[in-house]
């Protein structure tokens, strides 16, 4: 069962508002404007290597160390970054004093440990979303970032997406939608959650440390499907809710300014894919933000419906946005459609992080922002697991008792 949130830390309420920039007092190497960032990769799987390739496109980094529990992934990462040192344990990688920053691309259940260890080792951190597997991990990561004066960017790349920024400025900030009462989000047919383990993993590879992969998760014998498709198991991730909804609820937070829901309810189940997964293949989540508006999320893995996006519904019109375009339609007017960038704008998010490593300013998706967006998703999952409507105290940031 997903645990209930622990009491919030007092500093969280004001940190993002009062901290305009971070000092470099404890930074092991003060970077000049033209200095390249020495970077390490923790979690060298498909996503980790892809984001690393975007860092490499900037020509602003030296990739000097890579890490994974599976030596085959380390080899692939070194092939992408010749000369980098390979590690099986992230703690050994963090002993490389020359490292300035790390990219964390591990499964979700390792995010908190790797992030906190990296921050405490005076490394700046770019960590993939969701920031956390459990709500109570978020304040601990925020605290580590603040105490150590570290830059910590969460991989919610829409925060840096040009057409997201433009749509917000043109239609949200100007009040063009009027009063927004409902935000619909959805992400259907995401086949990544249906991945089947390849035949070569039927037997555990001798160069794969299964015990270390499990880490804080209770022991179970080698299971290639849980290793390969870990997103389908609530011990390792939060299914479609934290993998997909976290992106969308972060955009809602970005556009509308509120980032703490007051209540959550959810319904769903493993209806179609009874393959041992514990995360639902179909899910509906509803979050209430005070007396202002409701946000919904719907997702199913069945192929009968596909597509994803966000729709803001207001008294003067609607705004739809996804990763390729946005569309505004005023009441009684023709829609206005604007295409998004024709490249992976995660690159813009990476560049923002690197700029902040040099300037010491808070990045577009600072760790506190990433915590709040993961927190909203976790509330949906907890409501699903506990089969009840949750009430959430937005001041203390904790689930209220029944």
C-alpha positions as MATLAB code, in Angstrom:
seq = 'XXXXXXXXXXXXXXXXXXXXXXXXXXXXXXXXXXXXXXXXXXXXXXXXXXXXXXXXXXXXXXXXXXXXXXXXXXXXXXXXXXXXXXXXXXXXXXXXXXXXXXXXXXXXXXXXXXXXXXXXXXXXXXXXXXXXXXXXXXXXXXXXXXXXXXXXXXXXXXXXXXXXXXXXXXXXXXXXXXXXXXXXXXXXXXXXXXXXXXXXXXXXXXXXXXXXXXXXXXXXXXXXXXXXXXXXXXXXXXXXXXXXXXXXXXXXXXXXXXXXXXXXXXXXXXXXXXXXXXXXXXXXXXXXXXXXXXXXXXXXXXXXXXXXXXXXXXXXXXXXXXXXXXXXXXXXXXXXXXXXXXXXXXXXXXXXXXXXXXXXXXXXXXXXXXXXXXXXXXXXXXXXXXXXXXXXXXXXXXXXXX';
ca = [
       0.000    0.000    0.000;
       1.253    3.479   -0.803;
       2.036    5.315    2.436;
       0.298    8.462    3.622;
       2.251   11.699    3.454;
       4.436   12.669    6.383;
       4.139   16.184    7.899;
       5.453   18.917    5.633;
       8.659   20.797    6.391;
       8.215   24.442    7.362;
      10.660   25.722    4.781;
       8.686   24.388    1.842;
       6.016   27.108    1.891;
       8.412   29.952    1.183;
      11.431   28.341   -0.460;
      10.407   28.877   -4.074;
       9.266   32.466   -3.420;
      12.111   33.750   -1.298;
      15.034   31.996   -2.961;
      15.790   33.990   -6.095;
      19.203   32.420   -6.550;
      21.446   29.854   -4.919;
      24.900   30.607   -3.618;
      27.964   28.690   -4.697;
      29.597   28.705   -1.259;
      29.988   24.946   -1.007;
      30.506   24.277   -4.684;
      33.593   22.183   -5.281;
      34.439   23.888   -8.576;
      33.271   27.371   -9.490;
      32.510   27.294  -13.204;
      33.371   30.144  -15.507;
      30.975   31.124  -18.280;
      32.842   29.010  -20.825;
      33.767   26.054  -18.615;
      32.343   22.698  -19.607;
      30.369   20.760  -17.020;
      31.778   17.387  -15.977;
      28.748   15.096  -15.909;
      27.951   11.600  -14.706;
      24.999    9.399  -15.650;
      23.268    7.258  -13.015;
      20.900    4.839  -14.718;
      22.148    4.097  -18.231;
      18.989    2.629  -19.726;
      17.144    3.863  -22.784;
      15.805    7.094  -21.298;
      18.993    7.943  -19.449;
      21.084    7.547  -22.597;
      18.613    9.595  -24.649;
      18.672   12.551  -22.267;
      22.454   12.204  -22.050;
      22.608   12.532  -25.847;
      20.778   15.860  -25.546;
      23.340   17.066  -23.018;
      26.040   16.040  -25.471;
      24.375   18.041  -28.260;
      25.037   21.232  -26.324;
      28.822   20.707  -26.450;
      28.794   22.119  -22.925;
      29.486   18.891  -21.021;
      32.182   16.300  -20.585;
      30.622   12.932  -19.787;
      33.192   11.436  -17.458;
      31.328    8.658  -15.598;
      28.335    6.353  -16.165;
      26.614    3.871  -13.865;
      24.087    1.048  -14.049;
      23.295   -2.217  -12.280;
      23.452   -3.946  -15.673;
      26.925   -3.938  -17.230;
      25.455   -4.152  -20.747;
      23.877   -0.714  -20.223;
      27.163    0.673  -18.913;
      28.852   -0.555  -22.087;
      26.239    1.164  -24.249;
      26.662    4.414  -22.352;
      30.454    4.273  -22.682;
      29.970    3.665  -26.400;
      28.037    6.923  -26.447;
      30.620    8.687  -24.281;
      34.037    7.168  -25.033;
      36.496    7.598  -22.200;
      33.883    7.702  -19.455;
      34.487    5.490  -16.425;
      31.937    2.756  -15.744;
      30.424    1.951  -12.338;
      27.890   -0.515  -10.944;
      27.245    1.462   -7.736;
      26.226    5.133   -7.860;
      28.056    5.802   -4.593;
      31.354    4.945   -6.260;
      30.528    7.278   -9.154;
      29.882   10.095   -6.676;
      33.380    9.662   -5.276;
      34.728   11.117   -8.536;
      35.531   14.585   -7.204;
      35.846   16.134  -10.648;
      32.131   15.628  -11.322;
      30.074   18.808  -11.325;
      26.652   17.327  -12.052;
      24.776   14.070  -12.490;
      21.867   12.969  -14.626;
      19.611   10.444  -12.873;
      17.696    8.123  -15.191;
      17.087    5.171  -12.880;
      13.703    3.535  -12.233;
      11.538    5.622   -9.906;
      12.247    3.649   -6.740;
      15.894    4.758   -6.865;
      15.278    8.474   -7.564;
      15.216    9.673   -3.956;
      18.305    7.790   -2.797;
      20.381    8.729   -5.841;
      19.264   12.370   -5.740;
      19.922   12.849   -2.031;
      23.286   11.086   -2.209;
      24.268   13.235   -5.211;
      23.167   16.492   -3.580;
      24.993   15.615   -0.375;
      28.083   14.943   -2.489;
      27.847   18.567   -3.747;
      26.735   17.605   -7.243;
      24.080   19.476   -9.178;
      21.305   17.142  -10.284;
      19.042   16.651  -13.299;
      16.590   13.910  -12.314;
      13.939   12.340  -14.502;
      10.307   12.585  -13.463;
       8.596   11.699  -11.262;
      10.932   13.074   -8.641;
       9.680   10.539   -6.102;
       8.048    7.159   -5.640;
       6.486    8.181   -2.315;
       5.187   11.575   -1.151;
       7.376   11.674    1.948;
      10.543   11.439   -0.176;
       9.946   14.873   -1.719;
      10.669   17.099    1.316;
      13.873   15.155    1.985;
      15.153   15.808   -1.535;
      14.174   19.491   -1.384;
      15.974   19.810    1.950;
      19.139   18.198    0.554;
      19.129   20.584   -2.410;
      18.654   23.657   -0.244;
      21.116   22.726    2.501;
      23.828   21.892   -0.029;
      23.058   24.884   -2.289;
      22.630   22.634   -5.290;
      20.792   23.098   -8.567;
      18.183   20.363   -8.970;
      16.137   20.246  -12.169;
      13.301   17.705  -12.545;
      12.698   16.330  -16.037;
       9.272   17.872  -16.595;
      10.414   19.390  -19.870;
       7.161   21.170  -20.729;
       8.337   23.913  -18.333;
      10.934   24.805  -20.980;
       8.819   24.027  -24.075;
       8.518   27.189  -26.242;
       4.909   26.641  -27.289;
       3.822   25.903  -23.709;
       5.382   29.170  -22.573;
       3.789   31.042  -25.491;
       0.307   29.564  -24.956;
       0.386   30.467  -21.271;
       1.387   34.048  -22.013;
      -1.173   34.556  -24.801;
      -4.246   32.844  -23.390;
      -3.864   32.193  -19.669;
      -2.029   35.253  -18.413;
      -4.290   37.589  -20.430;
      -7.488   36.018  -19.115;
      -8.630   35.087  -22.623;
     -10.329   31.917  -21.328;
     -12.267   33.731  -18.643;
     -12.885   31.716  -15.475;
     -11.445   28.215  -15.828;
     -13.544   25.640  -13.986;
     -12.340   22.353  -15.484;
      -9.069   21.042  -16.862;
      -9.255   17.695  -18.673;
      -6.045   15.709  -19.164;
      -5.671   12.320  -20.826;
      -3.039    9.967  -22.196;
      -4.378    6.866  -23.911;
      -2.667    3.937  -25.593;
       0.863    4.438  -24.248;
       2.411    1.177  -25.407;
       5.542    1.610  -23.302;
       3.619    0.188  -20.351;
       2.971   -3.017  -22.311;
       6.589   -3.894  -23.057;
       7.461   -7.580  -22.952;
      10.862   -8.712  -21.704;
      13.095  -10.028  -24.482;
      13.940  -13.716  -24.594;
      17.576  -13.158  -23.620;
      16.441  -11.977  -20.175;
      14.571  -15.191  -19.424;
      17.623  -16.194  -17.401;
      19.226  -13.500  -15.260;
      22.408  -12.216  -16.967;
      25.537  -12.801  -14.916;
      26.484   -9.123  -15.260;
      23.166   -7.804  -13.904;
      22.986   -7.088  -10.166;
      19.361   -7.977   -9.398;
      19.739   -7.337   -5.666;
      20.983   -3.814   -6.315;
      18.211   -3.208   -8.850;
      15.668   -4.064   -6.149;
      17.400   -1.782   -3.656;
      14.797   -0.707   -1.063;
      12.101   -2.983   -2.526;
      11.397   -6.267   -0.764;
      13.089   -9.351   -2.177;
      11.629  -11.405   -4.972;
      13.364  -13.909   -7.239;
      14.558  -12.823  -10.668;
      11.608  -11.678  -12.739;
      12.521  -10.445  -16.223;
       9.176   -8.730  -16.673;
       9.488   -6.700  -13.479;
      12.992   -5.695  -14.518;
      12.112   -4.831  -18.113;
       8.666   -3.288  -17.595;
       9.039   -1.968  -14.056;
       6.546    0.855  -14.712;
       3.742   -1.717  -14.529;
       4.496   -2.517  -10.866;
       3.664   -0.196   -7.986;
       6.756   -1.317   -6.056;
       8.934    0.399   -8.655;
       6.769    3.203  -10.081;
       3.300    4.666  -10.071;
       2.047    3.324  -13.383;
       0.431    5.688  -15.857;
      -0.438    8.190  -13.136;
       3.121    9.129  -12.155;
       4.637    8.354  -15.552;
       2.157   10.362  -17.635;
      -0.152   12.455  -15.459;
       2.826   14.013  -13.668;
       3.749   15.705  -16.949;
       0.249   17.048  -17.443;
      -0.497   18.119  -13.880;
       2.800   19.993  -13.892;
       1.602   21.959  -16.926;
      -1.657   22.704  -15.107;
       0.336   23.939  -12.110;
       2.541   26.005  -14.406;
      -0.405   27.617  -16.217;
      -2.821   28.215  -13.330;
      -0.489   28.936  -10.427;
      -1.857   26.511   -7.829;
       0.217   23.400   -7.153;
      -1.435   21.710   -4.160;
      -4.792   19.918   -4.564;
      -7.338   19.871   -1.758;
      -8.791   16.438   -2.512;
      -8.329   13.390   -4.709;
     -10.437   10.470   -5.851;
      -9.616    7.735   -8.354;
     -11.052    4.623   -9.913;
      -9.667    1.985  -12.237;
      -8.170   -1.466  -12.351;
      -6.270   -4.153  -14.201;
      -9.077   -4.938  -16.616;
      -7.458   -6.096  -19.862;
      -3.809   -7.041  -19.191;
      -3.782   -9.660  -16.447;
      -0.071  -10.358  -16.769;
       0.946   -9.866  -13.142;
       1.087   -6.075  -13.243;
      -0.029   -4.208  -10.127;
      -0.491   -0.761  -11.712;
      -3.940   -0.343  -13.323;
      -4.197   -0.560  -17.091;
      -7.165    1.824  -16.926;
      -7.415    4.732  -14.504;
      -9.410    7.897  -13.860;
      -8.228   10.513  -11.361;
     -10.018   13.656  -10.185;
      -8.266   16.386   -8.199;
      -9.968   19.439   -6.705;
      -8.045   22.683   -6.281;
      -9.869   24.485   -3.501;
     -13.056   26.135   -4.688;
     -11.459   27.138   -8.000;
     -11.440   24.228  -10.467;
     -11.242   20.478  -10.970;
      -8.515   18.603  -12.864;
      -9.150   15.146  -14.327;
      -6.882   12.494  -15.802;
      -7.938    9.511  -17.868;
      -5.714    6.785  -19.270;
      -6.125    3.302  -20.671;
      -3.628    1.011  -22.342;
      -6.122   -0.724  -24.626;
      -5.523    0.177  -28.295;
      -9.144    1.153  -28.939;
      -8.331    4.789  -28.136;
      -5.146    6.781  -28.473;
      -3.980   10.317  -27.945;
      -2.897   12.663  -25.207;
      -3.243   16.274  -24.186;
      -4.655   18.930  -21.871;
      -7.855   20.934  -22.322;
      -8.564   24.053  -20.275;
     -12.272   24.872  -20.199;
     -13.266   28.444  -19.342;
     -16.225   30.801  -19.529;
     -14.788   32.555  -22.604;
     -13.286   29.606  -24.480;
     -11.064   26.541  -24.436;
      -7.358   25.921  -24.852;
      -6.008   22.530  -25.923;
      -2.301   21.773  -25.801;
      -0.046   18.764  -26.303;
       3.580   18.318  -27.270;
       3.022   19.158  -30.937;
       0.596   22.117  -30.928;
      -1.881   24.289  -29.084;
      -5.372   25.329  -30.141;
      -7.436   28.206  -28.751;
     -11.126   28.595  -29.496;
     -13.109   31.475  -28.094;
     -16.834   31.074  -27.574;
     -18.501   31.347  -31.004;
     -15.159   31.848  -32.794;
     -13.012   29.790  -35.116;
     -10.093   27.891  -33.563;
      -6.575   29.285  -33.736;
      -3.959   26.530  -34.136;
      -0.236   27.005  -33.536;
       2.314   24.260  -34.084;
       4.985   23.504  -31.540;
       8.718   23.049  -32.180;
       9.815   20.308  -34.586;
      12.480   18.986  -32.214;
      12.590   17.354  -28.795;
      12.271   20.408  -26.541;
      13.767   18.392  -23.696;
      16.882   19.989  -25.196;
      15.632   23.388  -23.993;
      15.155   21.942  -20.513;
      18.699   20.553  -20.563;
      20.067   23.939  -21.666;
      18.155   25.669  -18.883;
      19.729   23.312  -16.345;
      23.225   23.950  -17.675;
      22.635   27.718  -17.656;
      21.609   27.459  -14.001;
      24.651   25.345  -13.127;
      26.685   28.383  -14.168;
      24.416   31.186  -12.908;
      23.207   29.396   -9.719;
      19.640   30.598  -10.393;
      16.699   28.268   -9.789;
      15.893   26.203  -12.905;
      12.559   26.112  -14.712;
      11.503   22.938  -12.884;
      13.193   23.379   -9.539;
      13.073   20.460   -7.119;
      10.191   22.000   -5.118;
       8.102   22.306   -8.287;
       8.916   18.712   -9.185;
       7.961   17.556   -5.687;
       4.589   19.289   -5.848;
       3.706   17.790   -9.242;
       4.737   14.299   -8.142;
       2.762   14.820   -4.931;
      -0.433   15.548   -6.861;
       0.015   12.342   -8.866;
       0.730   10.310   -5.742;
      -2.538   11.510   -4.211;
      -4.346   10.015   -7.192;
      -2.576    6.693   -6.757;
      -3.165    6.604   -3.013;
      -6.861    7.289   -3.570;
      -6.919    4.423   -6.081;
      -5.157    1.966   -3.756;
      -7.164    2.914   -0.671;
     -10.460    3.125   -2.585;
     -11.503    6.348   -0.894;
     -11.719   10.080   -1.394;
      -8.704   11.805    0.124;
      -8.756   15.223    1.735;
      -5.418   17.024    1.637;
      -4.313   19.892    3.857;
      -2.650   22.385    1.460;
      -0.899   24.219    4.315;
       0.600   21.258    6.186;
       0.769   19.207    2.976;
      -0.556   16.032    4.533;
      -3.497   13.707    4.034;
      -6.218   14.326    6.584;
      -7.571   11.381    8.579;
     -11.035    9.993    7.904;
];
